[in-house]
Amino acid sequence: MYRPPVYMGPPLDYAGYHGNILQASHYAPTGNSSNVPQAVKNWGGFGGYAPTSEVCLPNWPRDWKPSGEDPALNFHLVRFPRSSAASQERMTVQAGIPSHSCAGYAAGSSPGSHWKGSLGFIDTHCHLDLLFSKMSFQGSFKKFTETYSQSFPKEFQGCISDFCDPRTLKDGMWGDLLKEDLVWGAFGCHPHFARYYNESQERNILQALRHPRAVALGEVGLDYSSKCTTPVQQQQKVFERQLQLAVSLNKPLVIHCREADQDLLAIMKRYVPPDYKIHRHCFTGSYLLLEPLLKYFPNMSVGFTAVLTYSSAWETRDALMHIPLDRIVVETDAPYFLPRGIPKSLCQYAHPGLALYTVREIARIKGQPLTQILATLRENTNYIYNI
């Protein structure tokens, strides 16, 4: 499927944001990406954006405070239209590369060692900080892949770890992880933590996004389920703020949405160009809920997890059938969603290497060879994240 040109607004240099002004963008939905996004003035407690003036990131409303205390403190590929001869020729060549089993990698090799010239996958969304914490694991990601080598296949080429609780960014763990060849990062504020969002945390997010391996802003979004205790209005204000930051910095967006589809679409239409790069993370609902987003944002890809392997996830599998393959990416959302059939003796929690189980399920549902699915998903990952 053909993708329209991607929004490529001018990247901003915010190395000196402590004293300089960064203009966050407000996107007018009646225009297109050829229109320069208008700057906005002040947040008014994250709201009340004026579309004709500028915002100083460090200058928060003096009377704004978080609504609660923190208890925890005590290779880039060219995109071709799918019908083009170049794309078909590329797919034929790639599909001829044999796949490997998930039993482990050969002695002397390591995950990602067959990076170039072979099929593979990147887990586009996981939480290594949470995974290591739940498993009481201390050490590097390389050590983790060696410790659990039996469940890291040769196809594994890396992962994007999303750090979405900005309160934890000051601990330095993310910086150590991003020193590794197989780890990239995304940074933002999840709606669960929006109640704690403040100026200091925004500075931490911006600082992290300066890292050369920071590939996206997220995950951000709305969560109206009973699992989220942040008031809806505050969720929306923080979400709007982060959408503006992402567009200003020209960073792809990683979107979380639970029981808030209509409001999410309405807000995104206000602040995000239609042709922007977006990853709709961990989709588990019906296609009818997703269709308006897919139509309005033609460069949005949808992330599927091992939920596809659960017998109760018929609605998710049906949605997958309706979505073109070139708009799908694979993710684990580790440590959550352990694939069905994985014995706890192998691993108690999902981890990035287990994404191959989801890839296989996508191949089964789509009725296409595993090699073709791997090649397309890898290309889609490159398209969104340029990795």
C-alpha positions in Angstrom: 0.0 0.0 0.0 1.3 3.4 -0.9 2.1 5.8 1.9 1.9 9.5 1.4 4.9 11.7 2.1 5.8 12.0 5.8 5.7 15.2 7.7 9.2 16.5 7.9 9.0 19.7 9.9 12.3 21.4 10.8 14.0 19.7 13.8 14.6 22.0 16.6 17.9 22.4 18.5 17.0 22.4 22.1 20.4 21.7 23.6 20.1 24.9 25.6 16.4 24.7 26.5 17.1 25.7 30.0 17.5 29.3 28.8 16.2 29.2 25.3 12.7 29.2 23.8 11.3 26.1 22.1 8.3 26.7 20.0 5.8 23.9 20.4 3.6 23.3 17.4 -0.2 23.6 17.2 -1.4 21.9 14.1 -4.4 23.3 12.4 -6.5 20.4 11.1 -7.7 22.3 8.0 -4.2 22.5 6.6 -1.6 20.0 5.5 2.1 19.4 6.2 3.1 22.1 3.8 1.7 24.6 6.2 4.2 25.6 8.9 2.6 24.6 12.3 1.7 27.7 14.2 3.4 28.4 17.5 1.5 28.5 20.7 1.8 30.7 23.8 1.2 29.5 27.2 -0.3 26.4 28.6 -2.8 27.8 31.0 -2.2 24.7 33.2 -1.6 22.6 30.0 -4.6 24.1 28.3 -5.9 27.2 26.6 -3.5 27.2 23.8 -3.3 30.4 21.8 -2.5 29.5 18.2 -0.4 32.6 17.3 2.3 33.0 19.9 5.1 31.0 21.5 5.6 28.7 24.5 8.6 28.7 26.7 9.0 25.1 27.9 10.7 25.9 31.2 8.0 28.4 32.2 5.1 26.5 33.8 2.1 28.2 35.4 3.3 29.0 38.9 0.1 27.8 40.5 0.1 24.4 38.8 1.0 21.4 40.9 0.7 17.6 40.4 -2.6 16.3 41.7 -1.0 13.9 44.2 2.2 12.8 45.8 4.4 10.2 44.4 4.3 7.2 46.7 7.2 5.6 44.9 9.5 8.4 46.0 9.4 7.3 49.6 19.7 0.3 8.0 17.0 2.9 6.6 14.9 1.3 3.8 13.2 3.1 0.8 9.4 2.7 0.9 7.9 1.4 -2.3 4.2 1.2 -3.2 3.3 -2.5 -2.5 2.3 -3.0 -6.1 5.5 -1.7 -7.6 7.9 -4.0 -9.3 10.8 -2.9 -7.1 8.8 -3.9 -4.0 7.9 -7.3 -5.4 11.4 -7.9 -6.5 12.7 -7.0 -3.0 10.2 -9.2 -1.3 11.0 -12.2 -3.6 14.7 -11.9 -2.8 14.1 -11.5 1.0 11.6 -14.3 1.1 14.2 -16.7 -0.2 16.3 -16.3 3.0 15.7 -19.3 5.3 14.2 -18.7 8.7 15.7 -20.0 11.9 14.0 -21.7 14.8 13.3 -20.2 18.2 15.4 -22.8 19.9 18.4 -20.5 20.4 21.3 -19.2 18.5 24.4 -21.0 17.4 27.4 -21.2 19.6 29.7 -18.2 19.2 26.9 -16.0 17.9 24.6 -13.6 19.6 21.2 -12.0 18.9 21.5 -9.5 16.2 24.8 -10.8 14.9 23.0 -11.5 11.5 21.7 -7.9 11.4 22.6 -7.1 7.8 21.5 -9.1 4.9 19.2 -11.4 6.7 15.6 -11.5 8.0 14.9 -10.4 11.5 12.6 -8.4 13.8 12.8 -5.6 16.2 10.5 -5.6 19.2 9.1 -2.1 18.7 7.7 -1.7 22.2 8.9 -3.1 25.6 9.7 -1.8 29.0 13.1 -3.1 30.0 13.1 -1.2 33.2 9.9 -2.9 34.4 11.1 -6.3 33.1 14.4 -6.2 35.0 12.6 -5.0 38.1 10.0 -7.8 38.0 12.7 -10.4 37.4 15.0 -8.9 39.9 17.6 -8.9 37.2 20.7 -6.7 37.5 23.1 -6.2 34.6 23.2 -5.2 31.0 20.7 -6.2 28.2 23.5 -8.2 26.6 23.8 -10.2 29.8 20.1 -10.7 29.8 20.1 -12.1 26.3 22.9 -14.5 27.3 21.1 -15.6 30.4 17.9 -16.3 28.5 19.6 -17.4 25.3 17.2 -20.3 24.7 14.4 -17.8 24.1 16.3 -15.3 22.0 16.2 -16.5 18.3 18.7 -15.5 15.7 16.0 -13.3 14.1 16.2 -10.9 17.1 17.7 -7.6 16.0 17.0 -5.4 18.9 14.2 -3.6 20.8 12.8 -0.2 21.6 12.4 0.3 25.3 9.7 2.8 26.3 10.4 4.8 29.4 7.0 6.3 30.2 7.2 7.2 33.9 9.3 10.4 33.8 9.8 10.2 37.6 12.3 7.3 37.0 14.4 9.0 34.3 16.7 10.5 36.9 18.0 7.1 38.0 20.3 6.7 35.0 19.2 3.2 34.0 17.9 4.3 30.6 21.3 5.8 29.7 23.1 2.6 30.4 20.6 0.6 28.4 20.9 2.9 25.4 24.7 2.4 25.3 24.0 -1.1 24.0 23.8 -1.9 20.3 20.4 -3.7 20.5 18.5 -1.1 22.5 16.8 2.1 21.4 14.6 4.3 23.6 11.3 6.2 23.5 10.5 8.7 26.2 7.2 10.3 27.4 4.6 10.3 30.1 2.0 7.5 30.2 -1.5 8.7 31.2 -1.2 6.7 34.4 1.6 9.0 35.5 0.1 12.2 34.1 -1.1 13.2 37.6 2.6 13.7 38.5 3.7 15.6 35.4 5.5 18.8 36.1 8.3 21.0 34.8 11.1 18.9 36.2 9.8 15.8 34.5 9.3 17.5 31.2 13.0 18.6 31.4 14.0 15.0 32.0 12.0 13.8 29.0 13.6 16.5 26.8 17.0 15.7 28.1 16.5 12.0 27.3 15.2 12.8 23.8 18.5 14.4 23.0 20.1 11.0 23.1 21.1 9.8 19.6 19.3 6.5 20.2 16.1 8.1 21.3 13.8 7.4 18.4 10.3 8.5 19.6 8.2 10.3 22.1 5.9 7.9 24.0 4.2 6.2 25.2 1.5 8.9 25.6 -2.2 9.0 25.3 -5.5 8.6 27.1 -6.7 5.9 29.5 -10.3 6.1 30.7 -10.4 2.6 32.2 -10.7 2.0 35.9 -7.0 1.1 35.9 -6.0 4.8 35.5 -6.6 7.2 38.4 -5.4 10.4 36.7 -8.4 12.7 36.2 -9.6 12.8 32.5 -9.0 16.5 32.1 -5.5 16.3 33.4 -4.8 13.3 31.1 -6.0 15.4 28.1 -3.9 18.4 29.0 -0.7 16.4 29.4 -1.5 14.5 26.2 -2.0 17.7 24.3 1.3 19.1 25.6 3.3 16.1 24.6 1.8 15.9 21.1 3.0 19.5 20.6 6.5 18.6 21.8 6.7 15.6 19.5 5.7 17.5 16.4 8.1 20.4 17.4 10.9 17.9 17.7 9.8 15.8 14.7 9.8 12.6 16.8 7.5 9.7 15.9 4.6 9.3 18.4 3.9 6.1 20.4 0.2 6.2 21.4 -1.6 4.5 24.2 -5.4 4.4 24.2 -7.8 2.5 26.4 -11.5 3.2 26.3 -10.9 6.8 25.0 -10.9 6.4 21.2 -13.1 9.3 20.3 -11.4 11.8 22.5 -8.0 10.6 21.4 -8.8 11.1 17.7 -10.3 14.5 18.3 -7.2 15.7 20.2 -4.8 14.2 17.7 -6.6 15.9 14.8 -6.0 19.3 16.5 -2.3 18.8 17.1 -0.8 16.2 14.8 -0.4 16.5 11.0 -2.3 13.7 9.1 0.9 12.4 7.5 2.8 12.1 10.8 4.6 8.9 11.8 2.6 7.2 14.6 2.8 3.8 16.3 -0.6 2.9 17.8 0.7 0.7 20.5 -0.6 -2.7 21.8 -3.9 -2.8 19.9 -6.4 -5.3 21.4 -9.8 -4.0 20.3 -12.2 -4.1 17.4 -11.3 -2.8 13.9 -14.3 -0.4 14.0 -12.6 1.5 16.9 -9.3 1.7 15.0 -10.6 2.5 11.5 -11.1 6.3 11.9 -7.4 6.6 13.1 -6.1 4.5 10.2 -8.0 6.6 7.7 -7.0 10.0 9.1 -3.4 9.1 9.8 -2.2 7.1 6.7 1.4 6.9 8.1 0.2 5.2 11.4 1.3 1.7 12.1 -0.5 -0.6 14.5 1.4 -2.7 17.1 0.3 -6.2 17.9 1.5 -8.3 20.9 1.2 -11.9 22.0 -2.4 -11.2 22.9 -3.0 -12.5 19.3 -2.0 -16.0 20.7 -4.7 -16.0 23.4 -7.8 -18.0 22.6 -10.1 -15.2 23.8 -8.6 -12.6 21.5 -10.9 -13.3 18.5 -11.7 -9.6 18.1 -8.0 -8.7 18.0 -7.3 -11.3 15.3 -10.3 -10.1 13.3 -8.8 -6.5 13.4 -5.5 -7.9 12.2 -7.2 -9.4 9.2 -8.6 -6.0 8.2 -5.3 -4.1 8.5 -2.9 -4.1 5.6 0.4 -5.8 6.5 2.4 -2.8 5.6 0.7 -0.9 8.5 1.6 -3.4 11.2 4.6 -3.7 13.6 5.3 -6.3 16.2 5.8 -5.7 19.8 5.9 -7.5 23.1 4.9 -4.8 25.6 7.2 -6.8 27.9 7.1 -7.7 30.7 3.3 -8.1 29.9 1.6 -10.6 27.6 3.6 -13.8 27.8 2.8 -15.8 24.7 0.4 -18.7 25.1 2.2 -21.9 25.5 5.5 -20.5 26.9 6.3 -22.5 30.1 7.1 -20.4 33.1 10.2 -22.5 33.5 11.5 -20.8 30.3 10.6 -17.3 31.3 8.1 -15.9 33.8 7.5 -12.7 31.9 7.4 -11.7 28.3 10.7 -10.3 26.9 11.8 -8.9 23.5 13.0 -12.2 22.1 9.6 -13.7 22.4 8.1 -11.4 19.8 8.8 -14.1 17.2 5.8 -16.0 18.6 3.6 -13.0 17.6 5.3 -12.8 14.2 4.4 -16.4 13.7 0.8 -15.8 14.7 0.6 -12.9 12.3 1.9 -15.1 9.5 -0.7 -17.8 10.4 -3.6 -15.3 10.5 -2.5 -13.5 7.3 -1.8 -16.8 5.5 1.6 -15.7 4.3 5.1 -17.2 4.6 7.0 -16.4 7.8 9.9 -15.0 5.8 7.6 -12.5 4.0 6.0 -11.4 7.3 9.5 -10.9 8.8 10.7 -8.9 5.9 7.6 -6.6 5.8 7.5 -6.0 9.6 11.2 -5.2 9.6 10.7 -2.7 6.8 7.7 -1.2 8.6 9.8 -0.7 11.7 12.5 1.1 9.6 9.8 3.3 8.1 8.5 4.5 11.5 11.6 4.6 13.5 14.4 4.8 11.0 16.3 1.9 12.5 
